[in-house]
Amino acid sequence: MPISSQVAGHPITSPADLTEWLARQDASDRREPFTFVIDQSTTLRLAPRRSEHVVCAGGAPVLSAGEITFEPDGTGWRVSEISNQSTGYCPEPHFYAAVQSALDAAALDHPGRFTVPFIFRRCESCSQFNVVKDDHYVCAICDEPLPTSWNADTPASPHPK
């Protein structure tokens, strides 16, 4: 099924939207992270955790993406954890600015940063995406150096050896 024909994530523009959407989720799922994207109109879109970010975005470009967890906060909900973990878009940690704009516009309390930030790089030798750990910019597949600058939007074509 093409991405454009699959259902995009649910837009959240207010605390009431979030409360209504969470009420439709399984109680056990509410304790788990959800998939999120920030679409081009700076709207938070949510989908169940096992959803792909690209599907959550309806195949469109995004301003940020990752996983988000909510916890009860008085009569509503607040963001307790949030990451940029999305291998579909591989957003940089500084993309939190778009997340902050969306969460502030929806009047949702949040930590003000990714609580678990990830750095993604595509290997220029084997084209595999890598999560950079401990500032070790080396491909986990082919052991080649990884670029220090974000390159997730470059075409995947391995360099000949």
MIFIDO-591876 format. One record per residue (C-alpha): x, z, y; residue in three letters. Coordinates in Angstrom, 3 decimals, always signed. Last residue first. Example, Ala and Ser with C-alpha at 12.3 -4.5 7.8 and 13.67 -1.06 7.14 Angstrom:
2
+----------+----------+----------+-----+
:        u :        w :        v :   r :
+----------+----------+----------+-----+
:  +13.670 :   +7.140 :   -1.060 : SER :
:  +12.300 :   +7.800 :   -4.500 : ALA :
+----------+----------+----------+-----+
This chain:
161
+----------+----------+----------+-----+
:        u :        w :        v :   r :
+----------+----------+----------+-----+
:  +36.330 :   -3.292 :   +1.008 : LYS :
:  +33.279 :   -5.136 :   +2.318 : PRO :
:  +31.256 :   -3.115 :   +4.826 : HIS :
:  +27.949 :   -1.897 :   +3.477 : PRO :
:  +24.804 :   -3.160 :   +5.158 : SER :
:  +22.140 :   -0.697 :   +6.172 : ALA :
:  +21.147 :   -1.704 :   +9.677 : PRO :
:  +21.894 :   +0.794 :  +12.442 : THR :
:  +19.090 :   +3.187 :  +13.423 : ASP :
:  +20.618 :   +6.194 :  +11.706 : ALA :
:  +23.835 :   +5.830 :  +13.684 : ASN :
:  +24.274 :   +9.135 :  +15.522 : TRP :
:  +27.859 :   +9.553 :  +16.735 : SER :
:  +30.518 :  +11.381 :  +14.696 : THR :
:  +30.840 :   +8.448 :  +12.309 : PRO :
:  +31.298 :   +9.352 :   +8.657 : LEU :
:  +34.673 :   +9.231 :   +6.916 : PRO :
:  +34.680 :   +7.760 :   +3.390 : GLU :
:  +34.189 :  +10.025 :   +0.353 : ASP :
:  +32.001 :   +7.442 :   -1.441 : CYS :
:  +28.830 :   +9.442 :   -2.148 : ILE :
:  +29.121 :  +12.683 :   -0.154 : ALA :
:  +30.305 :  +10.713 :   +2.878 : CYS :
:  +32.703 :  +12.702 :   +5.062 : VAL :
:  +31.900 :  +14.202 :   +8.471 : TYR :
:  +32.461 :  +17.868 :   +7.554 : HIS :
:  +31.066 :  +19.676 :  +10.626 : ASP :
:  +29.903 :  +22.513 :   +8.320 : ASP :
:  +27.406 :  +20.211 :   +6.628 : LYS :
:  +26.589 :  +16.644 :   +7.646 : VAL :
:  +23.485 :  +15.419 :   +5.848 : VAL :
:  +24.259 :  +11.961 :   +4.552 : ASN :
:  +22.437 :   +8.645 :   +4.541 : PHE :
:  +23.939 :   +6.018 :   +2.262 : GLN :
:  +25.149 :   +2.706 :   +3.696 : SER :
:  +28.209 :   +2.505 :   +1.355 : CYS :
:  +31.015 :   +1.956 :   +3.884 : SER :
:  +29.377 :   +2.674 :   +7.242 : GLU :
:  +27.949 :   +5.917 :   +5.875 : CYS :
:  +24.716 :   +6.740 :   +7.677 : ARG :
:  +24.802 :  +10.047 :   +9.497 : ARG :
:  +22.336 :  +12.932 :   +9.696 : PHE :
:  +22.818 :  +16.270 :  +11.451 : ILE :
:  +20.260 :  +18.962 :  +10.574 : PHE :
:  +18.911 :  +21.846 :  +12.670 : PRO :
:  +17.139 :  +24.853 :  +11.088 : VAL :
:  +15.377 :  +26.945 :  +13.753 : THR :
:  +14.988 :  +23.793 :  +15.817 : PHE :
:  +14.691 :  +25.087 :  +19.347 : ARG :
:  +12.250 :  +26.797 :  +21.720 : GLY :
:  +10.885 :  +29.189 :  +19.056 : PRO :
:   +7.264 :  +28.033 :  +19.398 : HIS :
:   +3.932 :  +29.164 :  +20.873 : ASP :
:   +1.384 :  +26.353 :  +20.848 : LEU :
:   -0.314 :  +25.270 :  +24.093 : ALA :
:   -0.785 :  +21.668 :  +22.834 : ALA :
:   +1.172 :  +20.374 :  +25.846 : ALA :
:   +3.846 :  +23.020 :  +25.169 : ASP :
:   +4.091 :  +21.925 :  +21.530 : LEU :
:   +4.364 :  +18.249 :  +22.481 : ALA :
:   +6.933 :  +18.850 :  +25.232 : SER :
:   +8.963 :  +21.171 :  +22.982 : GLN :
:   +8.993 :  +18.572 :  +20.226 : VAL :
:  +10.195 :  +15.919 :  +22.685 : ALA :
:  +13.013 :  +18.232 :  +23.835 : ALA :
:  +13.810 :  +18.999 :  +20.198 : TYR :
:  +15.428 :  +15.559 :  +19.966 : PHE :
:  +18.715 :  +17.366 :  +20.697 : HIS :
:  +18.953 :  +18.182 :  +16.967 : PRO :
:  +19.315 :  +14.475 :  +16.091 : GLU :
:  +16.472 :  +12.731 :  +14.322 : PRO :
:  +17.002 :  +11.255 :  +10.848 : CYS :
:  +13.870 :   +9.046 :  +10.930 : TYR :
:  +12.797 :   +8.711 :   +7.284 : GLY :
:  +15.313 :  +11.308 :   +6.105 : THR :
:  +13.393 :  +13.902 :   +8.073 : SER :
:  +14.624 :  +17.480 :   +8.377 : GLN :
:  +14.445 :  +18.082 :  +12.145 : ASN :
:  +13.520 :  +21.694 :  +11.550 : SER :
:  +10.845 :  +24.159 :  +12.619 : ILE :
:  +10.087 :  +27.750 :  +11.751 : GLU :
:   +7.557 :  +30.290 :  +13.045 : SER :
:   +5.322 :  +27.984 :  +15.080 : VAL :
:   +2.369 :  +30.077 :  +16.234 : ARG :
:   -1.205 :  +30.397 :  +15.009 : TRP :
:   -4.429 :  +31.852 :  +16.370 : GLY :
:   -6.437 :  +35.085 :  +16.635 : THR :
:   -3.398 :  +37.355 :  +16.759 : GLY :
:   -0.499 :  +35.172 :  +15.708 : ASP :
:   -0.808 :  +33.833 :  +12.174 : PRO :
:   +2.255 :  +31.946 :  +10.991 : GLU :
:   +3.078 :  +28.249 :  +11.148 : PHE :
:   +5.817 :  +26.220 :   +9.489 : THR :
:   +7.148 :  +22.856 :  +10.677 : ILE :
:   +9.142 :  +20.101 :   +8.982 : GLU :
:  +10.800 :  +17.169 :  +10.690 : GLY :
:  +10.245 :  +14.393 :  +13.189 : ALA :
:  +11.156 :  +13.375 :  +16.743 : SER :
:  +10.344 :  +10.790 :  +19.419 : LEU :
:   +8.722 :   +8.489 :  +16.896 : VAL :
:   +8.609 :   +4.780 :  +16.093 : PRO :
:   +5.481 :   +3.592 :  +14.279 : ALA :
:   +4.927 :   +3.385 :  +10.508 : GLY :
:   +1.684 :   +5.358 :  +10.769 : GLY :
:   +3.707 :   +8.311 :  +12.039 : ALA :
:   +2.736 :  +10.497 :   +9.072 : CYS :
:   +3.576 :   +7.498 :   +6.857 : VAL :
:   +7.106 :   +7.351 :   +8.317 : VAL :
:   +7.413 :  +11.116 :   +7.891 : HIS :
:   +6.575 :  +10.930 :   +4.194 : GLU :
:   +3.955 :  +13.355 :   +2.979 : SER :
:   +4.843 :  +16.122 :   +0.514 : ARG :
:   +4.533 :  +18.722 :   +3.238 : ARG :
:   +0.925 :  +17.909 :   +4.139 : PRO :
:   +0.528 :  +15.977 :   +7.391 : ALA :
:   +0.790 :  +16.875 :  +11.059 : LEU :
:   +1.002 :  +14.821 :  +14.253 : ARG :
:   +2.259 :  +16.352 :  +17.518 : LEU :
:   +1.544 :  +14.097 :  +20.475 : THR :
:   +4.286 :  +12.891 :  +22.823 : THR :
:   +2.587 :   +9.482 :  +23.358 : SER :
:   +5.326 :   +7.837 :  +21.257 : GLN :
:   +4.543 :  +10.110 :  +18.317 : ASP :
:   +6.047 :  +13.511 :  +17.614 : ILE :
:   +6.215 :  +13.769 :  +13.855 : VAL :
:   +5.398 :  +16.574 :  +11.472 : PHE :
:   +5.508 :  +17.330 :   +7.754 : THR :
:   +4.216 :  +20.778 :   +6.907 : PHE :
:   +6.196 :  +23.848 :   +5.859 : PRO :
:   +4.660 :  +26.171 :   +3.257 : GLU :
:   +2.500 :  +29.284 :   +3.760 : ARG :
:   -0.507 :  +27.139 :   +4.771 : ARG :
:   -0.123 :  +25.270 :   +1.463 : ASP :
:   -1.220 :  +28.342 :   -0.532 : SER :
:   -4.450 :  +28.569 :   +1.494 : ALA :
:   -5.193 :  +24.890 :   +0.825 : ASP :
:   -5.529 :  +22.945 :   +4.049 : GLN :
:   -8.850 :  +22.376 :   +5.854 : ARG :
:   -8.491 :  +25.645 :   +7.805 : ALA :
:   -5.051 :  +24.433 :   +8.946 : LEU :
:   -6.642 :  +21.404 :  +10.631 : TRP :
:   -9.296 :  +23.500 :  +12.429 : GLU :
:   -6.748 :  +26.077 :  +13.618 : THR :
:   -4.360 :  +23.340 :  +14.782 : LEU :
:   -7.038 :  +21.451 :  +16.704 : ASP :
:   -8.243 :  +24.749 :  +18.259 : ALA :
:   -4.686 :  +25.573 :  +19.401 : PRO :
:   -4.664 :  +22.242 :  +21.233 : SER :
:   -3.407 :  +18.640 :  +21.001 : THR :
:   -2.774 :  +18.285 :  +17.277 : ILE :
:   -3.029 :  +14.715 :  +15.961 : PRO :
:   -3.511 :  +14.388 :  +12.179 : HIS :
:   -0.793 :  +12.415 :  +10.447 : GLY :
:   -1.295 :   +8.711 :   +9.804 : ALA :
:   -3.569 :   +7.481 :   +7.020 : VAL :
:   -2.162 :   +4.577 :   +5.034 : GLN :
:   -2.985 :   +0.972 :   +6.002 : SER :
:   +0.000 :   +0.658 :   +8.392 : SER :
:   +2.310 :   +1.989 :   +5.693 : ILE :
:   +1.526 :   -0.919 :   +3.386 : PRO :
:   +0.000 :   +0.000 :   +0.000 : MET :
+----------+----------+----------+-----+
